[in-house]
């Protein structure tokens, strides 16, 4: 779990046949991204590699959230010719989930899954379990409809007028919805949609109140990235227009918030020319201290959680099964904890502990590798190949993955490696890229 099969699809536009992965069981504990895909109707989507036509396949699947005891089945009318077939399909899906669970995890709700004929109703049930009210759903739907209307507008004058008229509705939620749609379009290779979404984003950044605030935050963060020191952080914090911007700056600049930073801020307070400015800077100091303390407490709690997870993995009789249920927890903090423990074991000469920690490292890396798109998995294998013969073999065996998108990714990665002054890795990638280009040219001819 999750269960994925390969289905053969015939494009209704150009009649080209191709294979697509078909998801049958989506378990949010094993795959945290499953919820977002269901909420956005992005489960079992097919895009023809020849003509670019695509859409959602009307195939049944089961959505499982064990923490909320949700077993939801999407069963469109097209999925079975009669009620018996539909019940048999539901039984197969629930059986697949139950068979994959430990006996103590097999609960009664799995025997009576809720069945939905539409994505929308299933999404509403998921949101309801998250505490999202129907009013909140309607508000989100209104934002999605506004976004769609703006995307469909062909006149720049009409679009600009629409942005001005709906300025209060264009908020952080709508900007996040736009960003999410852009990510999906980029991931599925829909070039025309990417261009339309980027053009709309630029308009919103220029003309809407929320867009201008978003752009200003981005510019402030970029200024801090370019000049990451205490003076620049203090300057930006005193200029920040709102609490959200200040929180972003404090989060990014947390390592700079030391004694010298607060000493400089206190000096500014004492040197303030009038009482109003002194009060503003004093309030800023209190706000920054509050954000810093909250971030530190959250970091300590997260570190403790990830340390406990590592301990559980080391003691588990089945670390792979445990890792699958905690995949979303394998973040940078977990990797930092794992690395620190491994270095400590190696430094102290505790080879048994070091061996066990290396096994956990390999398990986590393997699980992460499985989540990557096929092109990136191929890229990693190519970069790890022991010689040119293995590179050529990998390319021949995976020639369907050697696309313009993969070649462009390799070119960007090579440029990045040279900028980061990693010449050996860049040269290695140059060799791989040269062989990939040769194969691509051969396939075209």
NUFI-304831 format. One record per residue (C-alpha): residue number from 1; residue in one letter; z, y, x. Coordinates in steps of 0.02 Angstrom, whole numbers, plus 50000, padded with zeros to 5 digits. Each point is the difference from the previous one (the first is absolute). Layout:
node sevo=NUM doza=a z=Z y=Y x=X
...
END
This chain:
node sevo=1 doza=x z=50000 y=50000 x=50000
node sevo=2 doza=x z=49906 y=50114 x=49980
node sevo=3 doza=x z=49856 y=49882 x=49958
node sevo=4 doza=x z=49823 y=50053 x=50041
node sevo=5 doza=x z=49838 y=49904 x=49973
node sevo=6 doza=x z=49820 y=50042 x=50046
node sevo=7 doza=x z=49884 y=50029 x=49853
node sevo=8 doza=x z=49810 y=50014 x=50004
node sevo=9 doza=x z=49935 y=50154 x=49908
node sevo=10 doza=x z=49823 y=50046 x=49948
node sevo=11 doza=x z=49974 y=50188 x=49999
node sevo=12 doza=x z=49938 y=50054 x=49827
node sevo=13 doza=x z=49900 y=50142 x=50078
node sevo=14 doza=x z=49905 y=49917 x=50144
node sevo=15 doza=x z=50037 y=49815 x=49969
node sevo=16 doza=x z=50068 y=49980 x=50177
node sevo=17 doza=x z=50127 y=49858 x=50015
node sevo=18 doza=x z=50157 y=50027 x=50104
node sevo=19 doza=x z=50177 y=49935 x=50016
node sevo=20 doza=x z=50157 y=50099 x=49956
node sevo=21 doza=x z=50185 y=49957 x=50010
node sevo=22 doza=x z=50075 y=49966 x=49828
node sevo=23 doza=x z=50187 y=50023 x=49979
node sevo=24 doza=x z=50086 y=49882 x=49879
node sevo=25 doza=x z=50184 y=50034 x=50035
node sevo=26 doza=x z=50067 y=50170 x=50055
node sevo=27 doza=x z=50181 y=49994 x=50058
node sevo=28 doza=x z=50072 y=50171 x=50042
node sevo=29 doza=x z=50134 y=49925 x=50111
node sevo=30 doza=x z=49870 y=49916 x=50110
node sevo=31 doza=x z=49873 y=50142 x=49982
node sevo=32 doza=x z=50081 y=50171 x=49967
node sevo=33 doza=x z=49828 y=50079 x=49975
node sevo=34 doza=x z=49965 y=49889 x=49849
node sevo=35 doza=x z=50089 y=50117 x=49879
node sevo=36 doza=x z=49894 y=50150 x=50049
node sevo=37 doza=x z=49840 y=49899 x=49985
node sevo=38 doza=x z=50045 y=49945 x=49823
node sevo=39 doza=x z=50054 y=50174 x=49948
node sevo=40 doza=x z=49832 y=50069 x=50056
node sevo=41 doza=x z=49893 y=49858 x=49933
node sevo=42 doza=x z=49947 y=49946 x=50174
node sevo=43 doza=x z=50028 y=49813 x=49985
node sevo=44 doza=x z=49847 y=49887 x=50023
node sevo=45 doza=x z=49878 y=50142 x=50033
node sevo=46 doza=x z=49826 y=49954 x=50062
node sevo=47 doza=x z=49879 y=50116 x=50090
node sevo=48 doza=x z=49825 y=49936 x=50036
node sevo=49 doza=x z=49966 y=50012 x=50189
node sevo=50 doza=x z=49814 y=50021 x=49967
node sevo=51 doza=x z=49987 y=50137 x=49868
node sevo=52 doza=x z=50179 y=50066 x=49989
node sevo=53 doza=x z=50021 y=49965 x=49814
node sevo=54 doza=x z=50172 y=49941 x=49953
node sevo=55 doza=x z=50143 y=49989 x=49878
node sevo=56 doza=x z=50150 y=49900 x=49944
node sevo=57 doza=x z=49977 y=49816 x=49962
node sevo=58 doza=x z=50077 y=49946 x=49835
node sevo=59 doza=x z=50095 y=49851 x=50072
node sevo=60 doza=x z=50177 y=49945 x=49955
node sevo=61 doza=x z=50144 y=50017 x=50121
node sevo=62 doza=x z=50190 y=49995 x=49998
node sevo=63 doza=x z=50109 y=50144 x=50060
node sevo=64 doza=x z=50173 y=49946 x=50060
node sevo=65 doza=x z=50147 y=50112 x=50043
node sevo=66 doza=x z=50152 y=49887 x=50028
node sevo=67 doza=x z=50120 y=50145 x=50025
node sevo=68 doza=x z=49963 y=50066 x=49825
node sevo=69 doza=x z=49969 y=49826 x=49928
node sevo=70 doza=x z=49824 y=50048 x=49947
node sevo=71 doza=x z=49865 y=49869 x=49972
node sevo=72 doza=x z=49847 y=50087 x=49928
node sevo=73 doza=x z=49832 y=49918 x=49970
node sevo=74 doza=x z=49838 y=50099 x=49988
node sevo=75 doza=x z=49893 y=49894 x=49883
node sevo=76 doza=x z=49846 y=50094 x=49935
node sevo=77 doza=x z=49909 y=49928 x=49850
node sevo=78 doza=x z=49855 y=49949 x=50112
node sevo=79 doza=x z=50113 y=49884 x=50100
node sevo=80 doza=x z=49996 y=49854 x=49877
node sevo=81 doza=x z=49893 y=49942 x=49856
node sevo=82 doza=x z=50148 y=49950 x=49892
node sevo=83 doza=x z=50188 y=50011 x=49991
node sevo=84 doza=x z=50025 y=49828 x=50079
node sevo=85 doza=x z=49902 y=50049 x=50155
node sevo=86 doza=x z=50097 y=50162 x=50014
node sevo=87 doza=x z=50167 y=49910 x=49988
node sevo=88 doza=x z=49944 y=49874 x=50130
node sevo=89 doza=x z=49953 y=50141 x=50118
node sevo=90 doza=x z=50169 y=50084 x=49974
node sevo=91 doza=x z=50085 y=49834 x=50034
node sevo=92 doza=x z=49906 y=49978 x=50164
node sevo=93 doza=x z=50048 y=50175 x=50059
node sevo=94 doza=x z=50185 y=49983 x=49956
node sevo=95 doza=x z=50003 y=49825 x=50074
node sevo=96 doza=x z=49931 y=50066 x=50164
node sevo=97 doza=x z=50141 y=50128 x=50009
node sevo=98 doza=x z=50137 y=49877 x=49953
node sevo=99 doza=x z=49940 y=49869 x=50124
node sevo=100 doza=x z=50010 y=50127 x=50141
node sevo=101 doza=x z=50182 y=50048 x=49963
node sevo=102 doza=x z=50161 y=49921 x=50057
node sevo=103 doza=x z=50091 y=49907 x=49858
node sevo=104 doza=x z=50134 y=50134 x=49985
node sevo=105 doza=x z=49865 y=50135 x=49977
node sevo=106 doza=x z=49915 y=49912 x=49853
node sevo=107 doza=x z=50063 y=50101 x=49851
node sevo=108 doza=x z=49965 y=49995 x=49815
node sevo=109 doza=x z=49895 y=50160 x=49995
node sevo=110 doza=x z=49864 y=49908 x=50096
node sevo=111 doza=x z=49977 y=49878 x=49858
node sevo=112 doza=x z=49961 y=50139 x=49876
node sevo=113 doza=x z=49887 y=50125 x=50089
node sevo=114 doza=x z=49943 y=50153 x=49905
node sevo=115 doza=x z=49812 y=50000 x=49971
node sevo=116 doza=x z=49892 y=50158 x=50003
node sevo=117 doza=x z=49819 y=50023 x=49950
node sevo=118 doza=x z=49978 y=50165 x=50095
node sevo=119 doza=x z=50048 y=50069 x=50170
node sevo=120 doza=x z=50071 y=50154 x=49916
node sevo=121 doza=x z=50129 y=49907 x=49897
node sevo=122 doza=x z=50052 y=49895 x=50149
node sevo=123 doza=x z=50020 y=50157 x=50106
node sevo=124 doza=x z=50107 y=50081 x=49863
node sevo=125 doza=x z=50115 y=49848 x=49999
node sevo=126 doza=x z=50020 y=50009 x=50189
node sevo=127 doza=x z=50040 y=50185 x=49990
node sevo=128 doza=x z=50122 y=49970 x=49859
node sevo=129 doza=x z=50095 y=49878 x=50111
node sevo=130 doza=x z=50008 y=50138 x=50132
node sevo=131 doza=x z=50079 y=50119 x=49876
node sevo=132 doza=x z=49841 y=50099 x=49969
node sevo=133 doza=x z=49997 y=50066 x=49821
node sevo=134 doza=x z=49845 y=50005 x=49888
node sevo=135 doza=x z=50006 y=50190 x=50015
node sevo=136 doza=x z=49991 y=49985 x=50189
node sevo=137 doza=x z=49854 y=49879 x=49984
node sevo=138 doza=x z=49908 y=50122 x=49886
node sevo=139 doza=x z=50030 y=50141 x=50124
node sevo=140 doza=x z=49929 y=49893 x=50141
node sevo=141 doza=x z=49852 y=49951 x=49891
node sevo=142 doza=x z=49967 y=50184 x=49965
node sevo=143 doza=x z=49995 y=50035 x=50187
node sevo=144 doza=x z=49880 y=49856 x=50027
node sevo=145 doza=x z=49888 y=50066 x=49862
node sevo=146 doza=x z=50004 y=50176 x=50074
node sevo=147 doza=x z=49955 y=49930 x=50170
node sevo=148 doza=x z=49855 y=49904 x=49924
node sevo=149 doza=x z=49935 y=50154 x=49908
node sevo=150 doza=x z=50004 y=50101 x=50161
node sevo=151 doza=x z=49907 y=49862 x=50092
node sevo=152 doza=x z=49866 y=49993 x=49866
node sevo=153 doza=x z=49969 y=50188 x=50003
node sevo=154 doza=x z=49833 y=50040 x=50082
node sevo=155 doza=x z=50016 y=50190 x=49998
node sevo=156 doza=x z=50108 y=50081 x=50134
node sevo=157 doza=x z=50033 y=50149 x=49886
node sevo=158 doza=x z=50062 y=49886 x=49859
node sevo=159 doza=x z=50108 y=49901 x=50123
node sevo=160 doza=x z=50080 y=50157 x=50070
node sevo=161 doza=x z=50036 y=50062 x=49824
node sevo=162 doza=x z=50074 y=49832 x=49955
node sevo=163 doza=x z=50115 y=50006 x=50151
node sevo=164 doza=x z=50061 y=50175 x=49956
node sevo=165 doza=x z=50029 y=49951 x=49817
node sevo=166 doza=x z=50098 y=49843 x=50046
node sevo=167 doza=x z=50096 y=50072 x=50148
node sevo=168 doza=x z=50172 y=49947 x=49931
node sevo=169 doza=x z=49939 y=49821 x=49970
node sevo=170 doza=x z=49935 y=49984 x=50178
node sevo=171 doza=x z=50161 y=49944 x=50082
node sevo=172 doza=x z=50057 y=49880 x=50136
node sevo=173 doza=x z=49971 y=49850 x=49886
node sevo=174 doza=x z=49819 y=50046 x=49971
node sevo=175 doza=x z=49972 y=50030 x=50186
node sevo=176 doza=x z=50075 y=49827 x=50036
node sevo=177 doza=x z=49887 y=49923 x=49867
node sevo=178 doza=x z=49850 y=50082 x=50082
node sevo=179 doza=x z=50054 y=49937 x=50173
node sevo=180 doza=x z=50022 y=49823 x=49932
node sevo=181 doza=x z=49827 y=50001 x=49922
node sevo=182 doza=x z=49929 y=50063 x=50164
node sevo=183 doza=x z=50082 y=49857 x=50096
node sevo=184 doza=x z=49931 y=49871 x=49879
node sevo=185 doza=x z=49825 y=50074 x=50009
node sevo=186 doza=x z=50006 y=49999 x=50191
node sevo=187 doza=x z=50067 y=49822 x=50005
node sevo=188 doza=x z=49861 y=49936 x=49884
node sevo=189 doza=x z=49862 y=50094 x=50089
node sevo=190 doza=x z=49949 y=50110 x=49852
node sevo=191 doza=x z=49925 y=50141 x=50104
node sevo=192 doza=x z=49943 y=50108 x=49852
node sevo=193 doza=x z=50173 y=49992 x=49920
node sevo=194 doza=x z=50083 y=50044 x=50166
node sevo=195 doza=x z=49891 y=50155 x=50015
node sevo=196 doza=x z=50038 y=50055 x=49821
node sevo=197 doza=x z=50188 y=49974 x=50023
node sevo=198 doza=x z=50002 y=50093 x=50166
node sevo=199 doza=x z=49904 y=50146 x=49924
node sevo=200 doza=x z=50123 y=50009 x=49854
node sevo=201 doza=x z=50150 y=49991 x=50117
node sevo=202 doza=x z=49932 y=50146 x=50101
node sevo=203 doza=x z=49978 y=50102 x=49841
node sevo=204 doza=x z=50178 y=49961 x=49944
node sevo=205 doza=x z=50069 y=50045 x=50171
node sevo=206 doza=x z=49910 y=50167 x=49991
node sevo=207 doza=x z=50027 y=50051 x=49819
node sevo=208 doza=x z=50155 y=49918 x=49924
node sevo=209 doza=x z=50180 y=50052 x=50030
node sevo=210 doza=x z=50053 y=49822 x=50044
node sevo=211 doza=x z=49846 y=49978 x=50110
node sevo=212 doza=x z=50037 y=50157 x=50100
node sevo=213 doza=x z=50181 y=49945 x=50021
node sevo=214 doza=x z=49941 y=49828 x=50057
node sevo=215 doza=x z=49883 y=50078 x=50127
node sevo=216 doza=x z=50136 y=50117 x=50063
node sevo=217 doza=x z=50119 y=49852 x=50026
node sevo=218 doza=x z=49864 y=49907 x=50094
node sevo=219 doza=x z=49967 y=50150 x=50111
node sevo=220 doza=x z=50185 y=50019 x=50039
node sevo=221 doza=x z=50019 y=49817 x=50044
node sevo=222 doza=x z=49844 y=50010 x=50109
node sevo=223 doza=x z=50073 y=50152 x=50089
node sevo=224 doza=x z=50159 y=49902 x=50036
node sevo=225 doza=x z=49900 y=49850 x=50062
node sevo=226 doza=x z=49904 y=50114 x=50117
node sevo=227 doza=x z=50158 y=50082 x=50065
node sevo=228 doza=x z=50147 y=49882 x=49971
node sevo=229 doza=x z=50147 y=50101 x=50065
node sevo=230 doza=x z=50158 y=50080 x=49929
node sevo=231 doza=x z=49933 y=50177 x=49997
node sevo=232 doza=x z=49845 y=49953 x=49901
node sevo=233 doza=x z=50102 y=49896 x=49876
node sevo=234 doza=x z=50121 y=50145 x=49973
node sevo=235 doza=x z=49857 y=50122 x=49978
node sevo=236 doza=x z=49914 y=49889 x=49871
node sevo=237 doza=x z=50160 y=49965 x=49904
node sevo=238 doza=x z=50038 y=50185 x=49982
node sevo=239 doza=x z=49822 y=50027 x=49935
node sevo=240 doza=x z=49990 y=49846 x=49885
node sevo=241 doza=x z=49965 y=50055 x=49820
node sevo=242 doza=x z=50093 y=49861 x=49908
node sevo=243 doza=x z=50126 y=49858 x=50013
node sevo=244 doza=x z=49867 y=49865 x=50007
node sevo=245 doza=x z=49920 y=50078 x=50153
node sevo=246 doza=x z=50169 y=50020 x=50086
node sevo=247 doza=x z=50042 y=49818 x=49967
node sevo=248 doza=x z=49834 y=49943 x=50074
node sevo=249 doza=x z=50030 y=50107 x=50155
node sevo=250 doza=x z=50178 y=49934 x=50023
node sevo=251 doza=x z=49942 y=49820 x=49975
node sevo=252 doza=x z=49861 y=50017 x=50128
node sevo=253 doza=x z=50105 y=50104 x=50121
node sevo=254 doza=x z=50163 y=49901 x=49985
node sevo=255 doza=x z=50010 y=49964 x=50191
node sevo=256 doza=x z=50000 y=50188 x=50031
node sevo=257 doza=x z=50153 y=50034 x=49891
node sevo=258 doza=x z=50129 y=49999 x=50139
node sevo=259 doza=x z=50138 y=50117 x=50056
node sevo=260 doza=x z=49877 y=50122 x=50080
node sevo=261 doza=x z=49898 y=50013 x=49840
node sevo=262 doza=x z=50152 y=50045 x=49894
node sevo=263 doza=x z=50062 y=50117 x=50135
node sevo=264 doza=x z=49834 y=50094 x=49990
node sevo=265 doza=x z=50009 y=50006 x=49811
node sevo=266 doza=x z=50180 y=50065 x=50006
node sevo=267 doza=x z=49945 y=50135 x=50123
node sevo=268 doza=x z=49866 y=50055 x=49876
node sevo=269 doza=x z=50130 y=50008 x=49861
node sevo=270 doza=x z=50116 y=50108 x=50106
node sevo=271 doza=x z=49856 y=50114 x=50051
node sevo=272 doza=x z=49934 y=50023 x=49823
node sevo=273 doza=x z=49974 y=50183 x=49960
node sevo=274 doza=x z=50062 y=49996 x=49819
node sevo=275 doza=x z=50115 y=49897 x=49890
node sevo=276 doza=x z=49859 y=49927 x=49894
node sevo=277 doza=x z=49912 y=49928 x=50153
node sevo=278 doza=x z=50165 y=49935 x=50068
node sevo=279 doza=x z=50034 y=49909 x=49836
node sevo=280 doza=x z=49824 y=49927 x=49996
node sevo=281 doza=x z=50016 y=49930 x=50176
node sevo=282 doza=x z=50175 y=49934 x=49966
node sevo=283 doza=x z=49935 y=49909 x=49846
node sevo=284 doza=x z=49858 y=49932 x=50107
node sevo=285 doza=x z=50126 y=49931 x=50126
node sevo=286 doza=x z=50098 y=49915 x=49861
node sevo=287 doza=x z=49841 y=49928 x=49925
node sevo=288 doza=x z=49937 y=49933 x=50168
node sevo=289 doza=x z=50170 y=49921 x=50039
node sevo=290 doza=x z=50000 y=49917 x=49829
node sevo=291 doza=x z=49824 y=49929 x=50021
node sevo=292 doza=x z=50041 y=49941 x=50178
node sevo=293 doza=x z=50160 y=49912 x=49945
node sevo=294 doza=x z=49911 y=49915 x=49855
node sevo=295 doza=x z=49857 y=49941 x=50111
node sevo=296 doza=x z=50124 y=49932 x=50128
node sevo=297 doza=x z=50098 y=49907 x=49866
node sevo=298 doza=x z=49841 y=49926 x=49929
node sevo=299 doza=x z=49945 y=49949 x=50176
node sevo=300 doza=x z=50168 y=49915 x=50034
node sevo=301 doza=x z=49992 y=49905 x=49835
node sevo=302 doza=x z=49820 y=49947 x=50033
node sevo=303 doza=x z=50042 y=49943 x=50176
node sevo=304 doza=x z=50144 y=49895 x=49932
node sevo=305 doza=x z=49885 y=49921 x=49868
node sevo=306 doza=x z=49866 y=49956 x=50127
node sevo=307 doza=x z=50130 y=49930 x=50121
node sevo=308 doza=x z=50067 y=49889 x=49859
node sevo=309 doza=x z=49822 y=49943 x=49961
node sevo=310 doza=x z=49970 y=49952 x=50182
node sevo=311 doza=x z=50164 y=49903 x=50002
node sevo=312 doza=x z=49951 y=49909 x=49840
node sevo=313 doza=x z=49830 y=49954 x=50073
node sevo=314 doza=x z=50080 y=49930 x=50157
node sevo=315 doza=x z=50122 y=49894 x=49898
node sevo=316 doza=x z=49877 y=49944 x=49866
node sevo=317 doza=x z=49939 y=49820 x=49988
node sevo=318 doza=x z=49834 y=50068 x=49935
node sevo=319 doza=x z=49971 y=50171 x=50080
node sevo=320 doza=x z=49819 y=50007 x=49940
node sevo=321 doza=x z=50049 y=49986 x=49817
node sevo=322 doza=x z=50135 y=50132 x=50024
node sevo=323 doza=x z=49878 y=50114 x=50091
node sevo=324 doza=x z=49875 y=49988 x=49856
node sevo=325 doza=x z=50131 y=50063 x=49878
node sevo=326 doza=x z=50045 y=50146 x=50114
node sevo=327 doza=x z=49827 y=50048 x=50062
node sevo=328 doza=x z=50019 y=50181 x=49941
node sevo=329 doza=x z=50153 y=50017 x=50114
node sevo=330 doza=x z=49903 y=49969 x=50161
node sevo=331 doza=x z=49985 y=50185 x=50040
node sevo=332 doza=x z=50019 y=50098 x=50161
node sevo=333 doza=x z=50190 y=49994 x=49986
node sevo=334 doza=x z=49998 y=49810 x=49992
node sevo=335 doza=x z=49883 y=49991 x=50150
node sevo=336 doza=x z=50114 y=50117 x=50096
node sevo=337 doza=x z=50151 y=49889 x=49960
node sevo=338 doza=x z=49904 y=49844 x=50050
node sevo=339 doza=x z=49937 y=50078 x=50162
node sevo=340 doza=x z=50175 y=50062 x=50048
node sevo=341 doza=x z=50076 y=49828 x=49970
node sevo=342 doza=x z=49862 y=49914 x=50098
node sevo=343 doza=x z=50019 y=50117 x=50148
node sevo=344 doza=x z=50188 y=49976 x=49998
node sevo=345 doza=x z=49982 y=49809 x=49997
node sevo=346 doza=x z=49876 y=50003 x=50144
node sevo=347 doza=x z=50108 y=50120 x=50102
node sevo=348 doza=x z=50154 y=49889 x=49978
node sevo=349 doza=x z=49905 y=49841 x=50041
node sevo=350 doza=x z=50032 y=49921 x=49828
node sevo=351 doza=x z=49838 y=49901 x=49993
node sevo=352 doza=x z=50045 y=49908 x=49838
node sevo=353 doza=x z=50023 y=50165 x=49908
node sevo=354 doza=x z=49844 y=50073 x=50079
node sevo=355 doza=x z=49896 y=49848 x=49948
node sevo=356 doza=x z=50063 y=50012 x=49820
node sevo=357 doza=x z=49963 y=50187 x=49995
node sevo=358 doza=x z=49825 y=49974 x=50069
node sevo=359 doza=x z=49969 y=49874 x=49862
node sevo=360 doza=x z=50051 y=50130 x=49869
node sevo=361 doza=x z=49885 y=50126 x=50086
node sevo=362 doza=x z=49854 y=49879 x=49991
node sevo=363 doza=x z=50036 y=49959 x=49817
node sevo=364 doza=x z=50004 y=50184 x=49950
node sevo=365 doza=x z=49841 y=50039 x=50097
node sevo=366 doza=x z=49913 y=49852 x=49917
node sevo=367 doza=x z=50049 y=50059 x=49825
node sevo=368 doza=x z=49944 y=50177 x=50038
node sevo=369 doza=x z=49834 y=49936 x=50066
node sevo=370 doza=x z=49967 y=49911 x=49835
node sevo=371 doza=x z=50013 y=50164 x=49903
node sevo=372 doza=x z=49866 y=50087 x=50103
node sevo=373 doza=x z=49821 y=50014 x=49936
node sevo=374 doza=x z=49885 y=49865 x=50073
node sevo=375 doza=x z=49913 y=50127 x=50114
node sevo=376 doza=x z=50164 y=50052 x=50081
node sevo=377 doza=x z=50054 y=49819 x=50022
node sevo=378 doza=x z=49835 y=49969 x=50090
node sevo=379 doza=x z=50027 y=50157 x=50105
node sevo=380 doza=x z=50172 y=49938 x=50056
node sevo=381 doza=x z=49929 y=49829 x=50045
node sevo=382 doza=x z=49860 y=50080 x=50099
node sevo=383 doza=x z=50121 y=50108 x=50098
node sevo=384 doza=x z=50107 y=49847 x=50038
node sevo=385 doza=x z=49855 y=49887 x=50052
node sevo=386 doza=x z=50022 y=49927 x=50175
node sevo=387 doza=x z=49819 y=50025 x=50058
node sevo=388 doza=x z=49826 y=50059 x=49950
node sevo=389 doza=x z=49949 y=49827 x=49939
node sevo=390 doza=x z=50143 y=50000 x=49873
node sevo=391 doza=x z=49952 y=50176 x=49944
node sevo=392 doza=x z=49820 y=49944 x=49969
node sevo=393 doza=x z=50058 y=49845 x=49907
node sevo=394 doza=x z=50115 y=50101 x=49887
node sevo=395 doza=x z=49861 y=50124 x=49961
node sevo=396 doza=x z=49875 y=49862 x=49958
node sevo=397 doza=x z=50125 y=49908 x=49889
node sevo=398 doza=x z=50044 y=50162 x=49908
node sevo=399 doza=x z=49832 y=50089 x=50001
node sevo=400 doza=x z=50018 y=50047 x=49815
node sevo=401 doza=x z=50149 y=50109 x=50050
node sevo=402 doza=x z=49903 y=50094 x=50135
node sevo=403 doza=x z=49958 y=50148 x=49888
node sevo=404 doza=x z=49969 y=50185 x=50030
node sevo=405 doza=x z=50180 y=50030 x=49944
node sevo=406 doza=x z=50069 y=49884 x=50135
node sevo=407 doza=x z=49889 y=50078 x=50133
node sevo=408 doza=x z=50056 y=50175 x=49949
node sevo=409 doza=x z=50182 y=49946 x=50006
node sevo=410 doza=x z=49974 y=49930 x=50176
node sevo=411 doza=x z=49918 y=50162 x=50057
node sevo=412 doza=x z=50144 y=50104 x=49933
node sevo=413 doza=x z=50128 y=49882 x=50078
node sevo=414 doza=x z=49912 y=50010 x=50168
node sevo=415 doza=x z=50001 y=50191 x=49996
node sevo=416 doza=x z=50185 y=49997 x=49954
node sevo=417 doza=x z=50042 y=49884 x=50144
node sevo=418 doza=x z=49912 y=50115 x=50125
node sevo=419 doza=x z=50094 y=50150 x=49931
node sevo=420 doza=x z=50163 y=49903 x=50020
node sevo=421 doza=x z=49951 y=49961 x=50181
node sevo=422 doza=x z=49991 y=49812 x=49978
node sevo=423 doza=x z=49841 y=49969 x=50102
node sevo=424 doza=x z=50019 y=49811 x=50019
node sevo=425 doza=x z=50017 y=49969 x=49814
node sevo=426 doza=x z=49859 y=50124 x=49966
node sevo=427 doza=x z=49886 y=49907 x=50120
node sevo=428 doza=x z=50045 y=49836 x=49917
node sevo=429 doza=x z=49956 y=50073 x=49831
node sevo=430 doza=x z=49838 y=50071 x=50071
node sevo=431 doza=x z=49949 y=49823 x=50049
node sevo=432 doza=x z=50041 y=49933 x=49827
node sevo=433 doza=x z=49909 y=50145 x=49917
node sevo=434 doza=x z=49844 y=49973 x=50106
node sevo=435 doza=x z=49991 y=49816 x=49952
node sevo=436 doza=x z=50033 y=50041 x=49816
node sevo=437 doza=x z=49859 y=50128 x=50000
node sevo=438 doza=x z=49882 y=49875 x=50079
node sevo=439 doza=x z=50041 y=49873 x=49865
node sevo=440 doza=x z=49977 y=50130 x=49863
node sevo=441 doza=x z=49829 y=50049 x=50068
node sevo=442 doza=x z=49951 y=49817 x=50009
node sevo=443 doza=x z=50052 y=49973 x=49818
node sevo=444 doza=x z=49894 y=50150 x=49944
node sevo=445 doza=x z=49844 y=49934 x=50088
END
